[in-house]
Amino acid sequence: MTASVSPTTAEELRGAGLRVTAARVALLEIVRDGDHLGVEAIAAGVRDRIGHISLQAVYDALHALTAAGLLRRIEPADSPARFERTPPGVCSST
């Protein structure tokens, strides 16, 4: 039996056809470690890890990662959108 090796965040990005950037790596790791985080919480976490990043850059990265199927956008009624990691092997329907 072989041990299962989880891909690194950079490998996940490359596998999804995305360029690896510090912001995308930090964002994916923040969402992975969080619990259905909103954009402001994600932005704050990314800033803690890499320094300044604009809110627009966070939105752009969230859009790219959601379109690539690495994240899922959750839209609870009367609440801001939240994000979670798409489990491995699950395709996003967005």
C-alpha positions as CSV (number, residue, x, y, z in Angstrom):
1,M,0.0,0.0,0.0
2,T,1.4,3.4,-0.9
3,A,0.9,6.5,1.3
4,S,-1.3,9.2,-0.1
5,V,0.7,12.5,-0.5
6,S,-1.3,15.7,-0.6
7,P,-0.4,18.1,-3.3
8,T,1.2,21.4,-2.1
9,T,-0.9,24.6,-2.6
10,A,1.4,25.5,-5.5
11,E,0.8,22.1,-7.2
12,E,-2.9,22.6,-6.8
13,L,-2.7,26.0,-8.5
14,R,-0.6,24.6,-11.3
15,G,-2.9,21.6,-11.7
16,A,-5.8,24.0,-12.1
17,G,-3.9,25.9,-14.8
18,L,-3.3,28.9,-12.6
19,R,-0.2,30.9,-12.1
20,V,1.3,30.5,-8.7
21,T,1.5,33.8,-6.8
22,A,2.1,34.5,-3.1
23,A,-1.4,36.0,-2.8
24,R,-3.1,33.0,-4.3
25,V,-1.1,30.6,-2.1
26,A,-1.8,32.6,1.0
27,L,-5.5,32.9,0.1
28,L,-6.0,29.2,-0.5
29,E,-4.2,28.4,2.8
30,I,-6.3,31.0,4.7
31,V,-9.6,29.5,3.3
32,R,-8.4,26.0,4.0
33,D,-7.6,26.8,7.6
34,G,-10.7,28.9,8.2
35,D,-14.4,28.2,8.5
36,H,-16.5,29.6,5.7
37,L,-14.7,33.0,5.7
38,G,-16.0,36.2,4.3
39,V,-14.0,38.4,2.0
40,E,-12.8,40.9,4.7
41,A,-11.5,38.0,6.9
42,I,-9.7,36.4,3.9
43,A,-8.2,39.8,3.0
44,A,-7.0,40.4,6.6
45,G,-5.4,36.9,6.7
46,V,-3.7,37.4,3.4
47,R,-2.3,40.8,4.5
48,D,-1.0,39.2,7.7
49,R,0.9,36.7,5.6
50,I,2.2,38.7,2.7
51,G,1.7,42.4,3.5
52,H,-0.4,44.8,1.5
53,I,-2.9,43.5,-1.0
54,S,-5.9,45.5,-2.3
55,L,-9.4,44.3,-1.7
56,Q,-9.9,44.2,-5.4
57,A,-7.0,41.8,-5.8
58,V,-8.5,39.5,-3.2
59,Y,-11.8,39.6,-5.1
60,D,-10.0,38.9,-8.4
61,A,-8.1,35.9,-6.8
62,L,-11.3,34.5,-5.3
63,H,-13.0,34.7,-8.7
64,A,-10.1,32.9,-10.4
65,L,-9.9,30.2,-7.7
66,T,-13.7,29.7,-7.8
67,A,-13.8,29.5,-11.6
68,A,-10.9,26.9,-11.4
69,G,-12.9,24.8,-9.0
70,L,-10.5,25.2,-6.1
71,L,-13.0,27.2,-4.0
72,R,-16.7,27.3,-3.6
73,R,-18.7,30.4,-3.0
74,I,-21.5,30.1,-0.5
75,E,-24.2,32.7,-0.4
76,P,-26.3,32.4,2.7
77,A,-29.6,34.4,2.7
78,D,-29.2,38.0,3.8
79,S,-25.5,37.5,4.4
80,P,-22.3,38.3,2.5
81,A,-20.7,35.6,0.4
82,R,-18.4,33.2,2.1
83,F,-15.8,30.8,0.7
84,E,-14.7,27.3,1.4
85,R,-12.2,24.9,-0.2
86,T,-13.6,22.5,-2.7
87,P,-12.8,19.0,-1.4
88,P,-10.3,17.0,-3.5
89,G,-11.9,15.2,-6.4
90,V,-15.1,17.3,-6.3
91,C,-15.8,19.5,-9.4
92,S,-17.3,22.9,-8.8
93,S,-20.6,23.6,-10.5
94,T,-20.0,27.4,-10.6
